Amino acid sequence: MRRPVIWLLLVFIAGTGLYYLKYRVQMMEARLAAIHRTLLAEQEALHVLAAEWTYLNRPERLAKLNRQYTKLQPIRARQMVGFEDIPTRPALSAVSDEDTP
Amino acid sequence: MTGPDRTKSRPGGAIRCIRETDLRGAGRDRFAGPAKRAIETGRNRAAIAAAVFALGFLAVAGRLVDVAVSRAGGEPRQLAASKEAAAPISARGNIVDRNGVVLATNLKAAALVADPRRVINAESAAARLASLLPEFDQEEAARRLASDRHFVWLRRGLTPRQQMLVNRLGIPGLYFQQDERRVYPHGRIASHVLGHTGFDNQGLGGVESFFDRRLSGVGGVGRDVTLSLDIRVQHILHEELMTAVAEQQAIGGSALVMDVRNGEILAMVSLPDFDPNQGAGSSEAARFNRNSLGVYEMGSTFKIFTTAMALEYGAAKLDDLYDVARPIRVARHTINDLHGSGRPLTVSDIFVKSSNIGAVHLAMAVGTAGQRSFLGRLGLFDKPAIELSEIGAPLQPAKWREINTMTVAFGHGVAVSPVQHASAIAAVANGGILYPPTLVKRAGNGQALGRRVISPVTSAKMRELMRRVVVKGTGRRAAVEEFEIGGKTGTAEKPSKRGYQRRKLLSSFVGLFPIYDPRYLVFVLIDEPKGVDGNSRRATGGWVAAPVVGAVVRRSGLLLGVLPTVPVEETVDETERPIIKVNAGGIALAAR
């Protein structure tokens, strides 16, 4: 009498467990598919935005906007120096030179 | 000793013995003879069947574990999901510049299609569409809409805005289909390099055509192509050349910027140009790439090769004097100088003053065979292996006579494309290594591809000569304050059926900077300039092309990572003042 009850119980537990597992897997797979769809949509959007960004950053357009709205001029080569050409603090070194005999 | 021990220690050995005797004892009582044998057979059969079933169940169990545990269960569904989300992002790969800026990409677009049997009034539908869409063939559309087919194409590559407007018309029987459209965000500034694409996004011309297979890819997903181009430099070059060609009312022009250390082309412009977004609608003349497809007799820039050749072969030294006072008469021709010199000139001055007569003397000192092999070594007789579909084959005399050697010395009689001309000059200046020109960003530094063509010593001499051209010779107008440019002017008369035309010139300048350790070459050629201030005597390379090179160098030098040379007098008395003057003289700075 005892044995069949245990078996029935086990069958019931296993069946319920399997059902929940399967159900959850289905749910997760549906979510995964949804995420994939969003991902593709986002990639598509990124792609369009990258093209638009490039279009808006055309050098000729930037030059035009610059003429229209700012007084900026291109950097002249003379305004660039190498790091080694940047002067160190002359005032400080002069002071320390005088202090130390 | 070992025998008895083993039998004793075997577990169950004794027990089985007992049970066997028991069964045998019982069996002997109840069954005997044939009955016993039948039971034995039945038992064996049952055992075999059980074993087979057990194996079967084991296999099922194994497969269950395999399916449920070992494999990723989601795989097939993922594929379904991505298919569901319609078409991959873009089938054709992008073209980007050396810094990753997009030069060509694919965007989704709508194609307008119709089911004519559902269209109520074909005439009015066509008229209403024509009012929205530019260059829409109304009659053709009306004819198609009136047909009794199920499906007709009306227009491909609608912009989202056009799609919205057409949708708003609410004409029954019109549908949209997903389509792809090739877009060139930068418009026409790199048109000849990029080329354009046809209706089905197949590459037509330029890089699009050369890399068509790579861009369209296998299985629908193409790969990107990274060019050596720098779009900022390309913009500067395009703008400067446009200005010069417009000012000179020239019929066209070409220009390029090349890295002399590996042959990479950073910018390349050919005018007139076209908008690749409307590639199919442009004229043949506009699509002609003067840099690679056009071959020209370059004129005096060829004296770079003549002089380098004479020095390399030891046929002349820099201080050797040549008599250039008398014109050279050969066959029916007379070779003369633009600005004659009454006194003999050194080889150095021949180059700096661009004397044709002197160049002829130098070439004759080397001889025809030497000249041919030298120019051949510089790759001037072969098609350049650049990644474009339009490549022109250079032209040379079918049979080289003395007269050919003489004219080729100053750049007439051999026609080459600007691309191969530039790489040969880069080789003369960069220490003597010829790099094949390329439009694709080199993976490494590209040094391995180089081939020595002249000695470093000759190259150093040529750099010095080219610097003198800009300091005190024909190329003075290329000089800029910030960078040390060296170069050579070229003015060629264009050939016609009846000999060379005095009034129709190809004026060019090739500049290298910084000349004593060359990094970049800038070549500018203007086709039929009318001359500065309309003065046709000021239509030479030194007048019209050299200033363009100077302007390009001044504007792009910093972008290309070349530090300006520091003039001596400024550094002496500036110890007290800060060197970096932001907002100097009321001029604010822009990072461009």
Chai-1 contact restraints between the chains, C-beta under 6 A:
chainA,res_idxA,chainB,res_idxB,connection_type,confidence,min_distance_angstrom,max_distance_angstrom,comment,restraint_id
A,E29,B,G74,contact,1.0,0.0,6.0,A-B,restraint_1
A,E29,B,R77,contact,1.0,0.0,6.0,A-B,restraint_2
A,L32,B,G74,contact,1.0,0.0,6.0,A-B,restraint_3
A,A33,B,A81,contact,1.0,0.0,6.0,A-B,restraint_4
A,H36,B,A81,contact,1.0,0.0,6.0,A-B,restraint_5
A,H36,B,S82,contact,1.0,0.0,6.0,A-B,restraint_6
A,R37,B,A85,contact,1.0,0.0,6.0,A-B,restraint_7
A,L40,B,A85,contact,1.0,0.0,6.0,A-B,restraint_8
A,Q43,B,I89,contact,1.0,0.0,6.0,A-B,restraint_9
A,E44,B,I89,contact,1.0,0.0,6.0,A-B,restraint_10
A,H47,B,I89,contact,1.0,0.0,6.0,A-B,restraint_11
A,A50,B,V102,contact,1.0,0.0,6.0,A-B,restraint_12
A,A51,B,T105,contact,1.0,0.0,6.0,A-B,restraint_13
A,A51,B,L107,contact,1.0,0.0,6.0,A-B,restraint_14
A,A51,B,V183,contact,1.0,0.0,6.0,A-B,restraint_15
A,A51,B,P185,contact,1.0,0.0,6.0,A-B,restraint_16
A,T54,B,V102,contact,1.0,0.0,6.0,A-B,restraint_17
A,T54,B,P185,contact,1.0,0.0,6.0,A-B,restraint_18
A,Y55,B,P185,contact,1.0,0.0,6.0,A-B,restraint_19
A,R58,B,H186,contact,1.0,0.0,6.0,A-B,restraint_20
A,P59,B,R232,contact,1.0,0.0,6.0,A-B,restraint_21
A,P59,B,H235,contact,1.0,0.0,6.0,A-B,restraint_22
A,K71,B,A588,contact,1.0,0.0,6.0,A-B,restraint_23
A,L72,B,A588,contact,1.0,0.0,6.0,A-B,restraint_24
A,L72,B,A590,contact,1.0,0.0,6.0,A-B,restraint_25
A,Q73,B,I587,contact,1.0,0.0,6.0,A-B,restraint_26
A,P74,B,R592,contact,1.0,0.0,6.0,A-B,restraint_27
A,I75,B,L589,contact,1.0,0.0,6.0,A-B,restraint_28
A,A77,B,E482,contact,1.0,0.0,6.0,A-B,restraint_29
A,A77,B,G557,contact,1.0,0.0,6.0,A-B,restraint_30
A,A77,B,L558,contact,1.0,0.0,6.0,A-B,restraint_31
A,A77,B,P564,contact,1.0,0.0,6.0,A-B,restraint_32
A,R78,B,E482,contact,1.0,0.0,6.0,A-B,restraint_33
A,M80,B,L558,contact,1.0,0.0,6.0,A-B,restraint_34
A,V81,B,I579,contact,1.0,0.0,6.0,A-B,restraint_35
A,G82,B,L563,contact,1.0,0.0,6.0,A-B,restraint_36
